[in-house]
Amino acid sequence: MKLKTLCSAVALAVGMAGAAHAYPQFSVNETPYGGSSQTGDEFGFNYNTTLTLNTGGTFSEVGGVTFTSLAHETASGQQPNTGSVIGRSIGSPVSTGYFLFGNIVSSTGTYVPVSGGFSGTFKSLTLDLYIQSATLGKPGVTANDQYLTTNATLLATAALDGNVTSDAQYLSCAQNSNQCGAWAVNTTFNKPLSTAFLAFFTNPTNFYLDLHSGGQNNGPITAPTSLPATVTDTGHGTAYFAVPEPASLTLLGGGLLLGGLAARRKKKRTQAA
């Protein structure tokens, strides 16, 4: 199931939900990093990855993710939390606060050519989530776009959720274009969760939550015309946590989250056109 198909399948269900809030609230404890307790329902993030397209229809991807904001969704759109110190982005000249970031340790999948680029399905993905006080300095970046973790604390490792299809599109586009392709990935945190994770994500109790994320690639992009090819893929996105549900509702719940994200992004592109 490709991303477009997935989003179309759940769009009606999202509409039927009316104005009900689709994303559960969660709290983080920023006190050890110069902040306080903050509550939101989504993270904003940027990413920088190295994407390798192989002959035979397979791809791999590694890179880094920088969380940039803790926010909450309202009827008028995403609103940042006042006073939150989360998301002091990598490279910012700060001496207080902290960095919340992740490394895509490995990611593999299959793809097929589409007009102007490629459409793929993730088959495996491993993401390590870290936190680091800004007083320890900014994490450096390796040659394959992963962040150095010498001074960082590992919060959790997430793996691809096999119950929900995770797809991506990579398309040629111009500077500042919204037509560079999009992706959606569903991951599940490995259990048991670490003490450091539970000290930071403080609510709900026993934070056994899944991470649903989706994003857009930044332009300009020139999709490779010959294979194999290695390209740098940058972009931005939003991540949500989903409280585990009974088995009969898990697939629908994950789909609703991604559908809502895609519907908002489509609306923004339509308004910008």
C-alpha positions in Angstrom: 0.0 0.0 0.0 1.5 3.3 -1.1 1.3 6.5 1.0 -1.3 8.1 -1.3 -3.5 5.0 -1.0 -3.1 4.8 2.8 -4.1 8.5 3.2 -7.1 8.2 0.9 -8.3 5.1 2.8 -8.4 6.9 6.2 -9.5 10.4 5.0 -13.2 9.6 5.4 -12.7 8.2 8.8 -10.8 11.3 9.9 -13.6 13.5 8.6 -16.2 11.5 10.4 -14.3 12.1 13.7 -15.4 15.8 13.4 -13.6 18.2 15.7 -12.4 15.5 18.2 -8.7 15.8 19.0 -6.9 12.8 17.5 -3.6 13.1 19.3 -3.2 12.1 23.0 -1.4 14.6 25.3 1.9 13.7 26.9 4.2 15.4 29.3 8.0 15.8 29.4 10.1 16.8 32.4 12.7 19.5 31.3 13.7 20.4 34.9 17.2 18.7 34.6 17.8 20.8 31.4 16.8 24.2 32.7 13.1 24.0 31.9 10.0 22.7 33.6 7.2 20.2 33.0 5.7 20.8 29.6 2.6 19.2 27.9 1.9 18.8 24.2 0.7 16.3 21.7 3.3 16.5 18.9 7.0 17.1 18.1 8.3 19.1 15.1 11.6 17.9 13.7 14.1 18.3 10.9 16.0 15.5 9.2 19.1 15.0 7.1 19.7 11.6 5.7 21.8 9.7 3.1 19.6 7.7 0.7 21.1 5.0 -1.4 19.0 3.7 -4.4 20.3 0.3 -5.6 19.7 -1.6 -8.8 17.1 -4.2 -8.4 14.6 -2.0 -6.7 16.0 -1.8 -3.1 17.1 1.2 -1.1 18.8 1.9 2.2 18.9 5.1 4.4 20.8 6.4 7.4 21.0 9.8 9.0 20.0 12.1 11.8 16.8 13.7 13.1 16.7 16.9 15.2 13.6 17.5 17.2 12.8 21.3 17.1 9.6 21.9 19.1 7.0 20.5 21.5 3.6 21.8 20.4 -0.1 21.2 20.6 -2.6 21.0 17.8 -5.6 23.4 17.9 -8.4 24.2 15.5 -6.3 26.9 14.0 -3.3 24.7 13.5 -0.1 23.8 15.3 0.7 26.1 18.3 4.1 26.0 20.0 4.2 25.6 23.8 5.2 28.9 25.5 8.4 28.6 27.5 9.3 25.1 26.3 13.1 24.7 25.9 12.8 21.6 23.9 14.3 21.6 20.4 17.4 23.8 20.7 18.3 22.7 17.2 21.7 21.3 16.4 24.0 24.2 15.5 22.2 26.8 17.5 24.4 29.0 19.8 22.8 28.1 23.2 24.3 27.4 26.6 21.2 26.2 28.3 18.5 23.7 27.4 19.1 20.5 25.6 19.2 18.7 22.4 16.7 15.9 21.6 17.8 14.0 18.5 17.8 10.6 16.8 19.9 8.5 14.6 18.4 6.4 11.8 20.9 3.6 12.4 19.6 1.6 9.4 16.6 1.6 7.1 15.9 -0.6 4.1 13.1 -1.0 1.7 11.9 -1.6 -1.9 10.9 1.0 -4.5 9.4 1.4 -7.9 10.0 4.3 -10.4 7.2 6.9 -10.7 7.0 10.1 -12.7 9.8 12.3 -11.6 11.2 10.0 -8.9 10.6 6.9 -6.8 8.0 5.5 -4.5 9.1 3.1 -1.9 8.0 0.9 1.0 10.1 0.6 4.2 10.9 -3.0 5.1 13.1 -2.3 8.2 14.1 0.7 10.2 16.0 1.3 13.5 16.0 4.7 15.2 18.0 5.5 18.4 16.6 8.4 20.4 19.0 10.5 22.4 19.0 13.5 24.8 22.0 15.7 25.6 22.3 18.8 27.8 23.4 21.9 25.8 26.1 22.6 28.3 27.9 19.5 27.0 28.2 21.1 23.6 26.5 20.4 20.2 26.7 16.9 18.9 28.9 16.6 15.8 27.8 14.9 12.6 29.4 12.0 10.9 30.0 11.5 7.2 26.7 9.6 6.8 24.6 12.3 8.5 24.3 10.6 11.9 25.0 12.5 15.1 27.8 11.8 17.5 26.6 10.4 20.8 29.7 10.7 23.0 28.0 12.9 25.6 24.4 11.8 25.0 22.0 9.6 26.9 20.2 6.9 24.9 16.5 7.2 25.8 15.1 4.5 23.6 15.4 2.4 20.4 12.5 2.2 18.0 11.9 -0.4 15.3 9.5 -0.4 12.3 6.0 -1.3 13.3 5.1 -4.2 11.0 1.4 -3.8 11.6 1.1 -0.5 9.6 2.6 0.1 6.2 5.3 2.8 6.1 5.9 4.4 2.7 7.8 7.3 1.1 8.0 9.2 -2.2 11.1 11.1 -3.5 10.3 13.4 -6.4 12.1 16.0 -8.5 11.1 19.5 -7.4 12.1 23.2 -7.5 13.3 25.4 -4.6 10.7 25.9 -1.9 8.3 23.5 -3.7 5.8 21.4 -1.7 5.8 18.7 -4.4 9.1 17.0 -3.4 7.4 13.9 -2.0 6.4 12.8 1.4 6.8 9.9 3.7 5.2 8.3 6.8 6.8 5.8 9.2 5.3 4.0 12.2 7.7 2.7 14.8 7.4 1.0 18.1 9.8 1.6 21.1 11.6 -1.5 22.2 10.7 -2.6 25.7 11.4 -2.3 28.5 11.8 1.4 28.3 14.9 2.9 30.0 14.9 4.8 33.3 16.1 7.9 31.4 13.2 7.7 29.0 10.6 7.4 31.8 12.2 10.3 33.7 11.8 12.5 30.6 8.5 11.3 29.3 6.6 11.5 32.6 2.9 11.2 31.5 1.0 9.1 30.8 2.3 6.7 33.4 4.2 3.8 32.0 4.9 5.6 28.7 4.4 2.5 26.5 3.6 4.5 23.3 4.2 4.1 19.6 5.7 6.9 17.5 4.0 7.8 14.3 5.8 10.3 12.1 5.5 11.8 8.7 7.3 14.5 6.7 8.1 16.3 3.5 11.3 16.5 1.6 13.0 19.8 1.1 13.6 21.2 -2.4 15.3 21.5 -4.7 15.5 17.8 -5.7 16.8 16.3 -8.9 15.9 12.6 -8.8 18.8 10.4 -10.1 18.4 9.1 -13.6 20.9 6.3 -13.3 21.5 3.6 -10.6 23.0 2.9 -8.2 22.8 6.5 -6.8 23.4 8.1 -3.4 21.6 11.3 -2.6 21.2 13.6 0.4 17.6 14.0 1.6 16.6 16.8 3.9 13.2 17.7 5.2 10.9 18.4 8.1 8.0 16.6 9.7 5.8 16.0 12.8 5.8 13.1 15.2 2.9 11.9 17.4 2.6 9.3 20.1 -0.2 6.9 20.1 -1.5 5.1 23.2 -1.6 1.3 22.5 -5.1 0.1 21.7 -6.7 -3.4 21.6 -5.4 -5.4 18.7 -8.6 -4.8 16.7 -8.0 -1.0 16.8 -4.3 -0.7 16.4 -4.2 -0.6 12.6 -7.1 1.9 12.5 -5.5 4.1 15.1 -2.2 4.3 13.3 -3.9 5.0 10.0 -6.0 7.8 11.5 -2.9 9.6 12.8 -1.2 9.4 9.5 -4.3 10.3 7.6 -4.8 13.4 9.8 -1.2 14.5 9.2 -1.6 14.0 5.4 -4.9 15.8 5.3 -3.4 18.9 7.0 -0.4 18.9 4.7 -2.6 18.6 1.6 -4.8 21.5 2.9 -1.7 23.7 3.4 -0.5 22.9 -0.1 -3.9 23.7 -1.5 -4.0 27.0 0.3 -0.5 27.9 -0.9 -1.4 27.1 -4.6 
